[in-house]
């Protein structure tokens, strides 16, 4: 009986350890003058130290990503994002409307990249080069390709 319990506990621990950590991916638009200053969120962009005011709600999230692929670049690994139909439409509309403005990309609520919109993107794909280690980039790709992880980001915290 003790050995069965020990095997069960060991299998449970191994199963829990193999679950990838849920990663959130959010794209925020640079705040415009029409948004009251009290509602804009201030973020500091890594590496440059630039301060940007962004809209408080993201335009694109990990739920809009259909697939993610590790892509080697000279600066390290990057993430090639392929958006679903909804996400591709949002990306196209957003990059058309926000020409000359910035998008801030956050992973787990930490700013990792800023993208200056210089032309519309109607491809439905985006190469994300950010302030992430190769290990963090791989974890992000694993999480984005795991449908169960995307579902868990929809859950709202339960009131206590």
PLY file of the C-alpha trace (Angstrom):
ply
format ascii 1.0
element vertex 160
property float x
property float y
property float z
element edge 159
property int vertex1
property int vertex2
end_header
0.00 0.00 0.00
2.82 2.41 0.91
4.64 1.70 -2.36
1.47 2.45 -4.38
1.05 5.75 -2.57
4.73 6.60 -3.14
4.43 5.82 -6.88
1.28 7.95 -7.09
2.99 10.89 -5.34
6.06 10.60 -7.55
3.93 10.50 -10.72
1.95 13.52 -9.53
5.12 15.52 -8.79
6.65 14.65 -12.18
3.39 15.54 -13.93
3.20 18.91 -12.20
6.84 19.68 -12.89
6.43 19.01 -16.61
3.62 21.56 -17.03
5.01 24.66 -18.76
4.59 27.94 -16.93
1.78 30.01 -18.43
3.16 33.03 -20.26
1.09 36.10 -21.10
1.80 38.09 -24.26
0.16 41.50 -24.62
0.42 44.23 -27.26
-0.40 47.74 -26.02
-0.92 50.84 -28.16
0.84 54.08 -27.39
-1.69 56.35 -25.66
-3.00 59.24 -27.69
-3.88 62.73 -26.51
-7.57 61.77 -26.45
-6.99 59.43 -23.50
-7.06 61.23 -20.12
-3.64 61.13 -18.46
-5.13 59.41 -15.39
-6.06 56.40 -17.51
-2.78 55.99 -19.40
-0.27 53.51 -18.03
3.38 54.57 -17.90
6.02 51.99 -18.82
9.79 52.12 -19.13
11.16 50.37 -22.19
14.14 48.10 -21.48
17.56 48.92 -22.94
16.56 52.46 -24.08
14.97 53.55 -20.80
12.33 55.40 -22.83
9.12 56.27 -20.95
5.90 55.68 -22.88
2.27 56.17 -22.00
0.18 53.24 -23.20
-3.50 52.38 -23.24
-4.42 50.38 -20.14
-6.03 47.54 -22.14
-4.09 45.39 -24.63
-5.18 45.26 -28.27
-3.68 41.82 -28.98
-3.04 38.98 -26.53
-1.72 35.43 -26.49
-5.25 34.24 -27.30
-4.90 35.83 -30.75
-1.78 33.77 -31.55
-2.36 30.72 -33.72
1.25 29.47 -33.64
4.66 30.56 -32.41
8.02 29.41 -33.73
11.56 29.88 -32.45
13.55 31.70 -35.11
17.30 32.13 -34.79
18.65 35.63 -35.48
22.09 37.17 -35.14
21.01 38.72 -31.82
19.71 35.43 -30.39
16.43 33.60 -30.66
13.32 35.48 -31.74
9.66 34.44 -31.85
7.79 34.30 -35.14
4.14 34.86 -34.25
1.36 33.75 -36.57
-1.99 35.24 -35.60
-5.42 33.68 -36.06
-7.92 35.44 -38.37
-9.12 37.77 -35.59
-5.56 38.63 -34.52
-4.39 39.14 -38.12
-7.25 41.57 -38.73
-6.46 43.46 -35.52
-2.75 43.60 -36.41
-3.53 44.93 -39.89
-5.98 47.54 -38.60
-3.71 48.58 -35.74
-0.57 48.96 -37.89
-2.54 50.96 -40.46
-4.05 53.30 -37.86
-0.96 53.75 -35.67
1.61 54.72 -38.29
4.40 56.69 -36.62
3.40 55.53 -33.14
4.67 52.72 -30.95
3.39 49.36 -29.79
4.66 48.01 -26.50
4.98 44.24 -26.16
4.78 42.78 -22.67
5.47 39.25 -21.53
4.13 38.44 -18.07
3.37 42.15 -17.56
7.00 43.13 -18.19
7.80 45.34 -21.20
10.16 43.41 -23.47
9.96 45.32 -26.76
8.69 48.42 -28.44
7.79 48.44 -32.10
7.67 51.66 -34.10
4.88 51.24 -36.64
6.25 52.34 -40.00
3.91 50.48 -42.36
0.78 48.35 -42.29
1.25 44.64 -41.58
-1.32 42.59 -43.48
0.67 39.32 -43.35
-0.81 38.10 -40.06
2.73 37.40 -38.85
5.20 39.30 -36.69
8.80 38.61 -35.71
9.24 39.49 -32.05
12.74 40.47 -31.00
12.65 41.44 -27.37
14.57 41.76 -24.15
14.30 38.03 -23.41
16.93 35.38 -22.86
16.93 32.38 -25.18
15.46 30.31 -22.32
12.63 32.83 -21.78
11.98 32.92 -25.53
11.69 29.12 -25.64
9.32 29.14 -22.64
7.16 31.76 -24.38
6.97 29.68 -27.58
6.09 26.54 -25.60
3.34 28.38 -23.74
1.91 30.03 -26.87
1.71 26.67 -28.62
-0.07 25.06 -25.63
-3.86 25.56 -25.97
-4.44 24.74 -22.29
-2.13 27.59 -21.25
-4.16 30.07 -23.31
-7.37 28.95 -21.63
-5.90 29.51 -18.17
-5.13 33.17 -18.97
-8.87 33.71 -19.52
-9.67 32.79 -15.94
-10.37 35.72 -13.66
-9.06 35.66 -10.08
-11.71 34.56 -7.66
-12.74 37.19 -5.09
-11.69 36.37 -1.56
0 1
1 2
2 3
3 4
4 5
5 6
6 7
7 8
8 9
9 10
10 11
11 12
12 13
13 14
14 15
15 16
16 17
17 18
18 19
19 20
20 21
21 22
22 23
23 24
24 25
25 26
26 27
27 28
28 29
29 30
30 31
31 32
32 33
33 34
34 35
35 36
36 37
37 38
38 39
39 40
40 41
41 42
42 43
43 44
44 45
45 46
46 47
47 48
48 49
49 50
50 51
51 52
52 53
53 54
54 55
55 56
56 57
57 58
58 59
59 60
60 61
61 62
62 63
63 64
64 65
65 66
66 67
67 68
68 69
69 70
70 71
71 72
72 73
73 74
74 75
75 76
76 77
77 78
78 79
79 80
80 81
81 82
82 83
83 84
84 85
85 86
86 87
87 88
88 89
89 90
90 91
91 92
92 93
93 94
94 95
95 96
96 97
97 98
98 99
99 100
100 101
101 102
102 103
103 104
104 105
105 106
106 107
107 108
108 109
109 110
110 111
111 112
112 113
113 114
114 115
115 116
116 117
117 118
118 119
119 120
120 121
121 122
122 123
123 124
124 125
125 126
126 127
127 128
128 129
129 130
130 131
131 132
132 133
133 134
134 135
135 136
136 137
137 138
138 139
139 140
140 141
141 142
142 143
143 144
144 145
145 146
146 147
147 148
148 149
149 150
150 151
151 152
152 153
153 154
154 155
155 156
156 157
157 158
158 159
